[in-house]
Structure formats: C-alpha cells, structure tokens
Amino acid sequence: MDHVRPLLIKFIYIAAITMIFFSHLLVPAVPMGSSLVIALVTTAVLYFAGDLYLLPRLGVLLTAIANFIIAIVILALGSSFVRQPIGAGAVLATAAVIGVAEWIFYRYIRDEIGTSAEGKEMLSSPEFLGGEGTPPEEGEGEQSPEE
C-alpha cells in the first residue's frame, strides 16, 4: 500500500489538467466523466511505466520527456473513445503540461526525500514511490571480519 500516496498525488494533478484542457477549454467540451477516465488510465500507465520503471533507469529529465511522449499516445488513443473530436493541438498541449507537471513532481520527490550526502543527482526516490529505500553506498552496511 506504499503506492497510494504518489498515485493519489499524480491522479489529482493529471485529472485537473485533463479536465481543464478537455472539459473546459475545448468546444464542444468532453464530458467530465470521460476526462476522468482518460486521467485514470494516463495516471496508471505513467506511474507504472514512468515512475517505477523509467525513473530509476533514466533520471528525472529523461523520464519527464518519456512521460510526455507516453501521454501523447494515451491521450490520442483516449480521444478516439469520446464522442467529441479532440484535436492534435489539444492533445499536444495537454501532454506538454502533463510532462512539465511530471518534471515538477519528480523535483518535489527529490526535495521531499533529499539527495545523498555526496551531492549526487538522485535518480529515483524508492521510499516515496513505494520501495524499501535507497541501496547502501559502497562499504556501507558491510562488516569487515575481525582478525
């Protein structure tokens, strides 16, 4: 259940972005229920693909860019399931704002959890994202045999 907090935070801002762009800025507007379903799917895919898989491997900026691309695909596919047409401009604008929000979210995670004492760039924050914690540094946690 350690995944609840980041999933909830991510769903709140993605839902707000999709509802603002799709339900209020588009004419004709996409129904709020459809915007929330698109936000739910986007949140789930971006969390599991982006936060849990890509973030530890690529770092903050590349993961935010990858999430922007993933969001374009999800929003474009989601637009085919609603009755109102969603143009490419609306999909790109929404995905761009989601990408920026992801980057801000990752920076928030870094500031919330902190970086290592050596000042290295944090690739991910496992305890915030539901993991066990950061792996020990070299030589840390190892006991030398006493002679």
C-alpha positions as CSV (number, residue, x, y, z in Angstrom):
1,M,0.0,0.0,0.0
2,D,3.0,2.3,-0.3
3,H,2.0,3.2,-3.8
4,V,-1.2,5.0,-2.6
5,R,0.4,8.4,-1.8
6,P,2.2,9.0,-5.1
7,L,-0.6,7.6,-7.2
8,L,-3.1,9.9,-5.5
9,I,-0.9,13.0,-6.0
10,K,-0.3,12.0,-9.6
11,F,-4.0,11.4,-10.3
12,I,-5.0,14.7,-8.7
13,Y,-2.8,16.8,-11.0
14,I,-3.4,14.7,-14.1
15,A,-7.2,14.8,-13.6
16,A,-7.0,18.6,-13.1
17,I,-5.0,19.0,-16.2
18,T,-7.2,16.8,-18.4
19,M,-10.4,18.3,-17.0
20,I,-9.2,21.8,-17.6
21,F,-8.0,21.2,-21.2
22,F,-10.7,18.7,-22.3
23,S,-13.8,19.7,-20.3
24,H,-13.4,23.4,-20.2
25,L,-11.1,24.7,-22.9
26,L,-12.4,22.6,-25.8
27,V,-15.6,23.5,-27.6
28,P,-17.5,21.2,-27.7
29,A,-16.4,20.0,-24.3
30,V,-15.6,16.4,-23.5
31,P,-17.8,15.2,-20.6
32,M,-16.1,15.3,-17.2
33,G,-16.6,11.5,-16.8
34,S,-14.7,10.8,-19.9
35,S,-11.9,13.2,-18.9
36,L,-11.6,11.4,-15.5
37,V,-11.4,8.0,-17.2
38,I,-8.7,9.3,-19.5
39,A,-6.9,10.8,-16.5
40,L,-7.2,7.5,-14.6
41,V,-5.7,5.5,-17.5
42,T,-3.0,8.1,-18.0
43,T,-2.1,8.1,-14.3
44,A,-1.8,4.3,-14.1
45,V,0.4,4.0,-17.2
46,L,2.6,6.9,-16.3
47,Y,3.1,5.7,-12.8
48,F,3.9,2.1,-13.6
49,A,5.9,2.7,-16.8
50,G,7.4,6.1,-15.9
51,D,7.8,6.3,-12.2
52,L,8.6,2.7,-11.3
53,Y,10.4,1.5,-14.5
54,L,11.9,4.5,-16.3
55,L,12.8,6.9,-13.4
56,P,15.4,4.6,-11.7
57,R,17.0,4.0,-15.1
58,L,16.9,7.3,-16.9
59,G,16.7,10.0,-14.3
60,V,14.3,12.9,-13.8
61,L,14.5,14.9,-17.1
62,L,14.6,11.9,-19.5
63,T,11.7,10.3,-17.6
64,A,9.6,13.5,-17.8
65,I,10.3,13.6,-21.6
66,A,9.4,10.0,-22.0
67,N,6.2,10.6,-20.0
68,F,5.3,13.5,-22.3
69,I,5.6,11.1,-25.3
70,I,3.6,8.3,-23.5
71,A,0.9,10.9,-22.6
72,I,0.6,11.9,-26.2
73,V,-0.1,8.3,-27.2
74,I,-2.5,7.7,-24.4
75,L,-4.4,11.0,-25.0
76,A,-4.6,10.4,-28.7
77,L,-5.9,6.9,-28.1
78,G,-8.3,8.2,-25.5
79,S,-9.7,10.8,-27.9
80,S,-10.9,8.1,-30.2
81,F,-13.2,6.8,-27.4
82,V,-15.1,10.0,-26.7
83,R,-17.8,11.5,-28.9
84,Q,-16.4,14.9,-29.3
85,P,-13.4,15.4,-31.5
86,I,-10.1,16.2,-29.7
87,G,-7.7,17.9,-32.0
88,A,-4.0,17.2,-32.2
89,G,-3.3,20.7,-30.7
90,A,-5.3,19.9,-27.6
91,V,-3.6,16.5,-27.2
92,L,-0.1,18.1,-27.6
93,A,-0.9,21.0,-25.2
94,T,-2.3,18.6,-22.6
95,A,0.6,16.2,-22.9
96,A,3.1,19.1,-22.6
97,V,1.5,20.4,-19.4
98,I,1.5,16.8,-18.0
99,G,5.2,16.5,-19.0
100,V,6.1,19.7,-17.1
101,A,3.9,18.6,-14.2
102,E,5.8,15.3,-14.1
103,W,9.1,17.1,-14.0
104,I,7.9,19.3,-11.2
105,F,6.6,16.2,-9.4
106,Y,10.0,14.4,-9.6
107,R,11.7,17.5,-8.3
108,Y,9.3,17.6,-5.4
109,I,10.1,14.0,-4.7
110,R,13.8,14.8,-4.8
111,D,13.3,17.8,-2.4
112,E,11.0,15.8,-0.1
113,I,13.3,12.8,0.2
114,G,16.6,14.6,-0.3
115,T,19.8,13.7,-2.1
116,S,22.7,11.7,-0.9
117,A,25.4,13.3,1.2
118,E,27.9,13.4,-1.6
119,G,25.6,15.7,-3.7
120,K,25.0,13.1,-6.4
121,E,21.9,13.6,-8.5
122,M,19.1,11.3,-7.3
123,L,17.8,9.1,-10.0
124,S,14.7,8.0,-8.0
125,S,13.3,8.0,-4.5
126,P,12.3,4.5,-3.7
127,E,10.8,5.2,-0.3
128,F,8.4,7.8,-1.7
129,L,7.5,5.7,-4.7
130,G,6.8,2.6,-2.5
131,G,10.2,0.9,-2.4
132,E,12.3,-0.2,0.5
133,G,14.7,2.7,0.5
134,T,17.9,3.7,-1.2
135,P,20.6,1.0,-1.6
136,P,23.6,1.3,0.7
137,E,26.7,3.1,-0.6
138,E,29.8,1.1,-1.2
139,G,31.3,-0.1,2.0
140,E,28.2,0.9,3.9
141,G,26.5,-1.9,5.8
142,E,29.3,-4.3,5.2
143,Q,31.1,-5.7,8.2
144,S,34.8,-6.5,8.0
145,P,35.8,-9.8,9.5
146,E,37.7,-9.3,12.7
147,E,41.1,-11.0,12.8
